[in-house]
Each structure stands twice: as structure tokens, then as C-alpha cells.
Amino acid sequence: VNDIFIFNEIIGHLGLLELPLKGRRFTWSNMQDVPLLEQLDWFFTSASWINQYPMTQVAP
């Protein structure tokens, strides 16, 4: 079974929501002249947290 599939199933089962990264689309670069850019970090929270703290943001 694919690990990412299991991960996504758990996220869905728990009802977690992803917080978007503000200010950039990627969290990692290989720092080359032609860089490889990836999002390696994700941030999740619950709907109740978002309701309690609607201004929550993730900053790089």
C-alpha cells in the first residue's frame, strides 16, 4: 500500500485541514543555478482551531 495514500486517509479520517504557506509556494530548494523547488513541509489543524483562531497563518 502506498504510504502517501495511508497518510491522506488518516488526514481525512481525522478531519484535518491544511494551512497554506504564506509568502512562498516552496519550502525547500537545492540552491542550484536552475533550482529544484519542492514543498516538503505541510501544516495541518482542525476546523475548531480555525474557528477559534481564524487569522492563523504559516510563515516560512
CYANA upper distance limits for C-alpha pairs under 8 A (distance plus 0.5 A):
  1 VAL  CA      5 PHE  CA      7.99
  1 VAL  CA      6 ILE  CA      8.08
  2 ASN  CA      6 ILE  CA      7.11
  3 ASP  CA      7 PHE  CA      6.67
  4 ILE  CA      8 ASN  CA      6.57
  5 PHE  CA      9 GLU  CA      6.62
  6 ILE  CA     10 ILE  CA      6.74
  7 PHE  CA     11 ILE  CA      6.79
  8 ASN  CA     12 GLY  CA      6.65
  9 GLU  CA     13 HIS  CA      6.49
 10 ILE  CA     14 LEU  CA      6.58
 11 ILE  CA     15 GLY  CA      6.69
 11 ILE  CA     16 LEU  CA      5.97
 11 ILE  CA     17 LEU  CA      8.39
 12 GLY  CA     16 LEU  CA      6.85
 15 GLY  CA     46 SER  CA      7.22
 15 GLY  CA     47 ALA  CA      8.20
 16 LEU  CA     44 PHE  CA      6.44
 16 LEU  CA     45 THR  CA      5.90
 16 LEU  CA     46 SER  CA      5.42
 16 LEU  CA     47 ALA  CA      7.60
 17 LEU  CA     44 PHE  CA      5.84
 17 LEU  CA     45 THR  CA      5.88
 17 LEU  CA     46 SER  CA      6.39
 17 LEU  CA     47 ALA  CA      7.34
 18 GLU  CA     42 TRP  CA      7.55
 18 GLU  CA     43 PHE  CA      6.15
 18 GLU  CA     44 PHE  CA      4.88
 18 GLU  CA     45 THR  CA      6.96
 19 LEU  CA     42 TRP  CA      8.10
 19 LEU  CA     43 PHE  CA      5.93
 19 LEU  CA     44 PHE  CA      6.19
 19 LEU  CA     45 THR  CA      7.52
 19 LEU  CA     57 GLN  CA      7.39
 19 LEU  CA     58 VAL  CA      7.22
 20 PRO  CA     43 PHE  CA      7.95
 20 PRO  CA     57 GLN  CA      7.74
 20 PRO  CA     58 VAL  CA      7.05
 21 LEU  CA     25 ARG  CA      7.28
 21 LEU  CA     57 GLN  CA      7.72
 21 LEU  CA     58 VAL  CA      5.56
 21 LEU  CA     59 ALA  CA      6.54
 21 LEU  CA     60 PRO  CA      7.49
 22 LYS  CA     57 GLN  CA      7.33
 22 LYS  CA     58 VAL  CA      6.43
 22 LYS  CA     59 ALA  CA      5.93
 22 LYS  CA     60 PRO  CA      7.69
 23 GLY  CA     59 ALA  CA      7.52
 23 GLY  CA     60 PRO  CA      7.83
 24 ARG  CA     60 PRO  CA      7.91
 25 ARG  CA     39 GLN  CA      7.51
 26 PHE  CA     37 LEU  CA      6.54
 26 PHE  CA     38 GLU  CA      5.71
 26 PHE  CA     39 GLN  CA      4.96
 26 PHE  CA     40 LEU  CA      8.09
 27 THR  CA     37 LEU  CA      8.14
 27 THR  CA     38 GLU  CA      6.73
 27 THR  CA     39 GLN  CA      5.35
 27 THR  CA     40 LEU  CA      6.43
 27 THR  CA     41 ASP  CA      6.89
 27 THR  CA     60 PRO  CA      7.67
 28 TRP  CA     37 LEU  CA      6.32
 28 TRP  CA     38 GLU  CA      5.82
 28 TRP  CA     39 GLN  CA      6.70
 28 TRP  CA     40 LEU  CA      7.01
 29 SER  CA     35 PRO  CA      6.69
 29 SER  CA     36 LEU  CA      6.07
 29 SER  CA     37 LEU  CA      5.17
 29 SER  CA     38 GLU  CA      7.02
 30 ASN  CA     35 PRO  CA      6.30
 30 ASN  CA     36 LEU  CA      6.09
 30 ASN  CA     37 LEU  CA      7.54
 31 MET  CA     35 PRO  CA      6.06
 31 MET  CA     36 LEU  CA      8.03
 32 GLN  CA     36 LEU  CA      7.87
 43 PHE  CA     58 VAL  CA      8.07
 45 THR  CA     49 TRP  CA      7.02
 45 THR  CA     50 ILE  CA      7.89
 46 SER  CA     50 ILE  CA      7.04
 47 ALA  CA     51 ASN  CA      6.65
 48 SER  CA     52 GLN  CA      6.61
 49 TRP  CA     53 TYR  CA      6.31
 49 TRP  CA     54 PRO  CA      8.21
 50 ILE  CA     54 PRO  CA      5.29
 50 ILE  CA     55 MET  CA      8.27
 50 ILE  CA     56 THR  CA      7.57
